[in-house]
Amino acid sequence: MNIDSEIKILMNLFNLSNYNLVVSKGKKILKKNPEYLILYNIIGSAYLNMGRYGLAKELFFKANKMSPGNIAVMNNLANAYKNLDQIDLAEDLYKKIINKKPDYVNAYINFGNLKRDMNDFNAALELYKKAYEINDKIPVVQYSLALAYQGIGNFKKAVEHAQKVLLLDPKFTKADLLISQSNKYTKDDYHYKSMNEKAQNLELNSDQKSNLYYGLAKANEDIGNIKTSFENFEKANIIIRSLINFNIQDEIKLFNSIKKEFNGIDLKRFDKEVDNEKKIIFILGMPRSGTTLVEQIISSHSKVFGGGELPFISKIIEKNILQDTEISSDKFNILINNNQSIDDMKMEYTNLLKKFDYKEDFITDKAPLNFRWIGFIKILFPNSKIIHCTRNAKDNCLSLYKNFFEGGLNFTYNQKELGSYYNLYLDLMNYWKKLFPDSIYNIKYEQILDKQELKSKEIINFCGLDWESQCLKFYENKTPIKTMSTAQARKPLYGTSVNSFEKYSSYLSELNKII
């Protein structure tokens, strides 16, 4: 087989999202044909999609040396830097690409995504608009604008751009899903009918089908077709689960290793007074437990910058402490017995925070799964505030099962795995509460609904802030939101999601057995 045919096969595998096979086959071909630049791009892009950013960076870096100034290679290398949180390197490279080729749409979109990740939605919108001016007929340009407008709460503009996406490409079903998140459906709704027609008549790939099923599930729930709603989000979950590599045993090993390593550690020796330049408020718990609402309340305060879901702590711990899927005893011991190691990890995190260029005294970090790292947070930032959000367990799990999440929540697409993970979370939180009985503020979503002002004042007081009345009008907060809760958090409190599991209970037999 000649090299051109082999490259074509690789591209077909890539388009089918079979990234593991792209890497294994591609590396063999690359070994025989190291001069073919396109192989570095294909294999590196597969690594990017697999989340193996370091390996992607190595390949793109080699390709960039082979062909300095190659726009596609530079763009891919910048994307690798972005995913590795090497923000300055990514920014510099995107700017070089734009200077070199001012009409290269991908650079504007990717640079905009970087700005969006850093919660600088104004800069992101400007970059997306420049891409739009160059070519408004590219679906991803319209979709990027839709996402940005959704994040700042301009749902009308978000839906407008999502509709334009679908005019350009009816199979771009991410746009259908985005519209469904902002829409309240009736059985005569045009978009509802459109999604049903697509599901019946269009030939769609797995990703396209799953997005459409989630959208139809939301629409049918609004209309009151609960059985049809469940059937749709179950079909979506089955597809997503078939596409991801996940083993609940890995999570069990990780949680057990965390408790094992922290047993017997004298954590008081880390509880030293440190006058941090900025004060950090960690808001954590299970996703869909009210973390976005709590962040919106806190970041409504004049002295607080809303950082959103920051991946920094997880990435730093994964890089410095984990080995495979567990805490490495050797690496953990080095950390707790070496002040320099602690200072280095702390510096890495605070340097990433500085990229936000915020002026407020406090910043929130609202990555829910940081509940896993509470012990590390207490070592690195002993004076930080930790707020643990909870919600009715079955409501919480149903909300997770009903939605698609971009990476990191692979336990949510199967009832048994979801229930097992929820119990792991409960067990670990009970462990942290015993270890740090006075350091974690626990707040229930239902309590905020019932006593909004009282609980909001308690939260603000726990953070060490004076009360400000605008914290009650969290829905007017201009802080961008990048999570599934964006539509809910832009409205005053409402209680329709309380006990929402009841209408689906008969379909959740596996989950009901576990939690």
Sequence and secondary structure as in RCSB ss.txt:
>XXXX:A:sequence
MNIDSEIKILMNLFNLSNYNLVVSKGKKILKKNPEYLILYNIIGSAYLNMGRYGLAKELFFKANKMSPGNIAVMN
NLANAYKNLDQIDLAEDLYKKIINKKPDYVNAYINFGNLKRDMNDFNAALELYKKAYEINDKIPVVQYSLALAYQ
GIGNFKKAVEHAQKVLLLDPKFTKADLLISQSNKYTKDDYHYKSMNEKAQNLELNSDQKSNLYYGLAKANEDIGN
IKTSFENFEKANIIIRSLINFNIQDEIKLFNSIKKEFNGIDLKRFDKEVDNEKKIIFILGMPRSGTTLVEQIISS
HSKVFGGGELPFISKIIEKNILQDTEISSDKFNILINNNQSIDDMKMEYTNLLKKFDYKEDFITDKAPLNFRWIG
FIKILFPNSKIIHCTRNAKDNCLSLYKNFFEGGLNFTYNQKELGSYYNLYLDLMNYWKKLFPDSIYNIKYEQILD
KQELKSKEIINFCGLDWESQCLKFYENKTPIKTMSTAQARKPLYGTSVNSFEKYSSYLSELNKII
>XXXX:A:secstr
  HHHHHHHHHHHHHTT HHHHHHHHHHHHHH TT HHHHHHHHHHHHHHT HHHHHHHHHHHHHHSTT HHHHH
HHHHHHHHTT HHHHHHHHHHHHHH TT HHHHHHHHHHHHHTT HHHHHHHHHHHHHH TT HHHHHHHHHHHH
HTT HHHHHHHHHHHHHH TT THHHHHHHHH    TT HHHHHHHHHHHHS   HHHHHHHHHHHHHHHHHHT 
HHHHHHHHHHHHHHHHHHS   HHHHHHHHHHHHHHHTT  GGGG      SSEEEEEEESTTSSHHHHHHHHHT
STTEEE  S  HHHHHHHHHTEETTEE HHHHHHHHT HHHHHHHHHHHHHHHHTT   SSEEEE  GGGGGGHH
HHHHH TTSEEEEEE  HHHHHHHHHTS  SSS GGGSSHHHHHHHHHHHHHHHHHHHHHSTTTEEEEEHHHHHH
SHHHHHHHHHHHTT    GGGGGGGG      STTTTGGGS    TTTTGGGGGGGG HHHHHH 
